């Protein structure tokens, strides 16, 4: 795998995300993780991304053990959990714990985790900028960045407020909301790491309509290959994180990036990707506009959210890695709470048969 030059160092275009490591009964399976790390490094991967809270706090110590034999040959990334920072002293306390967990005295790529505009303002008020400057100067943090989960409107404010070395964005060919952020960072010359390149795994399993688009264009190239190729086609994208939970996924991803290292997308390829996206969109079934006229539901059903999740399932035929969203909905306002009182149907401007549609959601998703 050919490495790319970003942030002053050679970086593999594929990074191993450590949020979904293989498990045993007690958490991450250390033996399997050790083997995956060795295979990844042998395959040219040199970027490993973890975080304080991943896998109930067990990802960092697991990766600390796995990467110890290779520490000087790899690039290690972890993140400051913004939600745990309540006082100025929390920055030092948390970072010291991370270094201990990771068995290292420095971090190559350090991120402020999951920033949005308001929380970044709060962290700045607690001294985040002075803390970052001090730790870069000491060498304990080699490169400082952030991962972003805020609004498009707040992204320029965050990016412009500090001399960031890099940023991390969720982006893929079906989730184009972040395109404005990608373009803004690219124009500023800030390298971009991509997370969720397969939309939580949903782009790895293609429904027939989408599969037909890919097969007609080039039957030798699969949907995962195209998803990664499309991202690497963006000039500001430096490298891509893929959360891998077993050896098969790792080997498949390494093979994909080996295949793509000398490939340049053509205009015909880009047009095909638009057709694939349209094929996904054609599977969108419930014409809910989230106007919320149907709310409040007397039984507590979160009707627009139910339809949003159901539409995602219909588009992709799977919830992929985002099945937790459905589980959360079921515990707070799922479709099974519907009592068929009929109040909502008289209020819906789209004339959606709400009761009938709600009844389809759980059988469809839970049957997968």
C-alpha positions in Angstrom: 0.0 0.0 0.0 1.5 3.3 -1.1 1.6 5.9 1.7 0.7 9.5 1.2 2.6 12.6 2.5 0.3 14.5 4.9 1.1 16.5 8.0 4.8 16.1 7.4 4.7 12.3 7.6 3.9 9.3 5.3 0.4 8.0 6.1 -1.3 5.0 4.8 -4.5 5.9 2.9 -6.3 3.3 5.1 -6.4 3.8 8.8 -7.6 1.1 11.3 -10.4 2.4 13.4 -10.4 0.8 16.8 -14.0 1.3 17.9 -15.3 -2.2 16.9 -12.4 -4.5 17.7 -12.9 -8.2 17.9 -14.4 -9.2 21.3 -14.4 -12.1 23.7 -16.5 -12.5 26.8 -14.6 -9.8 28.7 -14.3 -7.1 26.0 -11.6 -6.7 23.3 -10.0 -10.0 22.4 -6.3 -9.1 22.9 -4.9 -12.1 21.0 -7.0 -11.3 17.9 -6.3 -7.6 18.1 -2.5 -8.3 18.3 -2.7 -10.5 15.2 -4.8 -7.9 13.3 -2.3 -5.2 14.1 0.6 -7.3 12.8 -1.3 -8.1 9.6 -2.3 -4.5 9.2 1.3 -3.3 9.6 2.6 -6.0 7.2 0.0 -4.8 4.7 1.2 -1.2 4.8 -1.3 0.3 7.4 0.5 2.7 9.8 -2.4 4.8 11.2 -4.3 3.5 14.2 -7.2 5.4 15.6 -8.7 4.9 19.1 -10.5 7.1 21.7 -10.9 7.4 25.5 -14.5 5.9 25.5 -14.3 3.3 22.7 -15.4 -0.2 23.7 -16.4 1.0 27.2 -12.9 2.5 27.8 -11.1 -0.7 26.8 -9.9 0.2 23.3 -7.0 2.4 24.4 -5.4 -0.2 26.8 -5.9 -3.0 24.3 -4.2 -0.9 21.5 -1.5 0.1 23.9 -0.5 -3.6 24.3 -0.9 -4.4 20.6 1.1 -1.5 19.3 3.9 -1.6 21.9 6.3 -3.7 19.7 5.8 -1.3 16.8 5.4 2.1 18.6 8.1 4.0 16.7 6.9 2.7 13.3 3.2 3.6 13.6 1.1 6.7 13.9 -1.2 6.6 16.9 -4.3 8.7 17.2 -6.6 9.2 20.2 -9.1 11.8 21.4 -9.9 14.1 24.3 -13.5 13.2 25.4 -15.0 16.7 25.5 -18.0 15.5 27.5 -15.7 14.5 30.4 -14.0 17.9 30.5 -15.7 19.9 33.2 -12.8 22.0 34.6 -9.4 23.2 33.2 -7.6 20.5 35.2 -9.5 17.7 33.4 -7.4 18.2 30.3 -4.2 17.1 32.1 -5.9 14.4 34.1 -7.5 12.7 31.2 -4.5 13.0 28.9 -2.2 11.5 31.5 -4.5 8.5 31.9 -4.6 8.1 28.1 -0.7 8.0 27.9 -0.7 5.4 30.6 -3.3 3.3 28.9 -1.6 3.5 25.6 1.9 2.8 27.1 3.4 5.7 25.4 4.7 9.2 26.2 3.4 11.0 23.2 0.5 10.8 20.7 1.1 11.3 17.0 -2.4 12.6 16.1 -4.6 14.0 19.0 -8.1 15.1 18.4 -10.7 17.1 20.3 -13.5 14.5 20.1 -16.8 15.1 18.4 -16.8 18.8 18.5 -19.7 21.1 17.7 -19.9 24.8 17.9 -21.3 25.3 21.4 -19.0 22.7 23.0 -15.9 24.1 21.3 -16.8 27.5 22.8 -17.1 25.8 26.2 -13.7 24.1 25.9 -12.0 27.3 24.7 -13.4 28.9 27.8 -11.7 26.2 29.9 -8.3 26.8 28.3 -8.3 24.3 25.5 -6.2 26.4 23.1 -3.5 27.1 25.7 -3.5 23.4 26.7 -3.1 22.3 23.0 -0.3 24.8 22.4 1.6 23.7 25.5 1.4 20.0 24.7 2.4 20.5 21.1 5.4 22.5 22.3 6.4 19.7 24.7 6.1 17.1 22.0 3.5 15.0 23.9 1.1 15.9 21.1 2.8 15.8 17.6 -0.3 17.0 15.6 -3.5 18.5 16.9 -6.9 18.1 15.2 -10.5 17.5 15.9 -13.4 15.3 14.8 -16.6 17.1 14.0 -20.2 16.3 14.7 -21.8 19.8 14.6 -23.7 21.8 12.1 -22.4 22.8 8.7 -22.8 26.5 9.7 -20.5 26.1 12.8 -17.7 24.3 11.0 -15.9 27.3 9.6 -16.0 28.9 13.1 -14.3 25.8 14.6 -11.8 25.4 11.8 -10.8 29.1 11.7 -10.4 29.4 15.5 -7.1 27.5 15.7 -4.2 26.5 13.6 -5.3 22.9 13.3 -3.0 20.3 11.7 -5.9 18.2 10.5 -9.6 17.5 10.9 -11.8 14.4 10.8 -15.2 14.4 9.1 -18.0 11.9 8.5 -18.5 11.6 4.7 -19.5 9.1 2.0 -21.3 9.2 -1.3 -24.7 8.8 0.4 -24.1 11.3 3.2 -23.3 14.5 1.3 -24.3 16.9 4.0 -20.7 17.3 4.9 -19.5 18.2 1.4 -19.5 21.9 2.3 -17.2 21.1 5.3 -14.9 19.0 3.1 -14.6 21.8 0.6 -14.0 24.5 3.2 -11.2 22.5 4.9 -9.7 21.7 1.5 -9.7 25.3 0.5 -8.0 26.2 3.8 -5.3 23.5 3.2 -6.3 21.5 6.3 -5.9 17.7 5.6 -9.0 15.6 6.1 -9.5 12.2 7.7 -12.7 10.5 6.7 -14.8 8.5 9.1 -17.9 6.4 8.3 -16.8 5.9 4.7 -19.3 3.0 4.3 -22.1 4.8 6.2 -21.9 2.6 9.3 -21.5 -0.5 7.1 -24.7 0.1 5.1 -22.9 0.7 1.8 -21.1 -2.7 2.1 -24.3 -4.6 1.3 -26.0 -3.3 -1.8 -29.7 -3.9 -2.7 -30.5 -5.2 -6.2 -31.2 -1.8 -7.8 -27.8 -0.5 -6.7 -25.9 -3.7 -7.5 -27.3 -3.4 -11.0 -25.7 0.0 -11.5 -22.3 -1.1 -10.3 -22.4 -4.3 -12.3 -23.4 -2.6 -15.5 -20.5 -0.1 -15.2 -17.8 -2.6 -14.2 -18.7 -6.0 -12.9 -15.1 -6.6 -11.7 -15.3 -3.7 -9.1 -17.4 -4.1 -6.0 -19.4 -1.5 -4.1 -16.9 -1.2 -1.2 -14.1 -0.5 -3.8 -16.2 2.3 -5.4 -17.1 3.8 -2.0 -13.4 4.2 -1.1 -12.4 5.2 -4.6 -15.0 8.0 -4.6 -13.6 9.4 -1.3 -9.9 9.2 -2.4 -10.9 11.2 -5.5 -11.4 14.2 -3.3 -8.1 16.2 -3.3 -8.4 17.3 0.4 -8.9 13.7 1.7 -5.7 12.4 3.1 -6.7 9.1 4.6 -9.8 7.1 5.5 -10.7 5.3 8.7 -12.4 2.0 8.5 -13.7 0.4 11.7 -12.7 -3.3 11.4 -14.0 -5.9 13.7 -12.3 -9.1 12.3 -9.5 -10.3 10.2 -11.6 -10.8 7.1 -12.7 -7.2 7.0 -9.1 -6.1 7.5 -7.7 -8.2 4.7 -10.6 -7.1 2.4 -9.8 -3.5 3.1 -6.1 -3.9 2.5 -6.8 -5.6 -0.8 -9.1 -2.8 -1.8 -6.6 -0.1 -1.1 -3.9 -2.0 -2.8 -6.1 -2.2 -5.9 -6.9 1.5 -5.7 -3.5 2.9 -5.2 -2.8 3.7 -8.8 -6.5 4.2 -9.9 -7.9 7.6 -10.9 -11.6 8.0 -11.2 -13.0 9.0 -14.6 -16.0 11.2 -15.4 -17.9 8.0 -16.3 -17.1 6.6 -12.9 -18.3 9.7 -11.2 -21.5 9.7 -13.2 -22.0 6.0 -12.3 -21.7 6.9 -8.6 -24.5 9.5 -9.0 -26.7 6.8 -10.5 -25.9 4.4 -7.6 -26.9 7.2 -5.2 -30.1 7.8 -7.1 -30.9 4.0 -7.0 -30.6 4.1 -3.2 -32.8 7.2 -3.0 -35.5 5.5 -5.2 -36.0 3.1 -2.3 -37.1 5.9 0.0 -40.6 4.8 0.9 -42.4 7.1 3.4 -42.9 10.7 2.2 -42.5 12.2 5.7 -41.2 15.8 5.7 -40.8 15.9 9.5 -43.3 18.8 9.8 -44.3 17.2 13.1 -48.0 18.1 12.7 -48.6 14.6 13.9 -47.1 15.4 17.3 -47.4 15.1 20.2 -48.6 11.5 20.0 -50.8 10.5 23.0 -48.9 7.2 23.3 -45.5 8.8 23.0 -44.5 7.5 19.6 -41.8 9.6 17.9 -43.5 9.3 14.6 -41.2 11.4 12.3 -38.1 9.7 13.9 -39.7 6.3 13.3 -40.2 7.1 9.6 -36.7 8.5 9.3 -35.2 5.3 10.6 -37.5 3.1 8.5 -36.6 5.1 5.4 -32.9 4.5 6.1 -33.6 0.8 6.5 -35.6 0.7 3.2 -32.9 2.5 1.3 -30.1 0.1 2.4 -31.9 -3.0 3.4 -29.9 -3.0 6.7 -29.3 -0.8 9.7 -25.6 -1.7 9.5 -23.5 -0.4 12.4 -26.3 2.1 13.2 -28.7 -0.4 14.6 -28.2 1.3 18.0 -30.3 4.1 16.6 -33.3 1.8 16.2 -32.7 0.2 19.6 -32.6 3.7 21.2 -35.8 4.6 19.4 -37.6 1.5 20.7 -36.7 2.4 24.3 -37.8 6.0 24.0 -40.7 6.2 21.5 -40.8 3.3 19.1 -43.6 2.3 16.7 -44.8 -0.5 19.0 -46.3 2.1 21.3 -48.9 3.0 18.7 -52.5 2.4 20.0 -54.1 3.1 16.6 -56.1 6.1 18.0 -56.0 7.8 14.6 -55.3 11.3 15.9 -52.1 11.7 13.7 -53.7 10.6 10.4 -56.1 13.5 10.4 -53.3 15.9 10.9 -50.7 14.6 8.3 -50.5 17.0 5.3 -48.8 14.1 3.3 -51.8 11.8 3.9 -49.4 9.1 5.1 -51.2 6.0 6.4 -49.4 6.4 9.7 -50.9 3.5 11.7 -50.4 1.0 8.9 -46.8 2.2 8.3 -45.8 2.1 11.9 -47.0 -1.5 12.2 -44.5 -2.5 9.4 -41.4 -1.0 11.0 -40.4 -3.5 13.8 -41.2 -6.7 11.8 -39.1 -5.4 8.9 -36.1 -4.3 10.9 -36.1 -7.1 13.4 -36.5 -9.7 10.7 -33.1 -8.8 9.4 
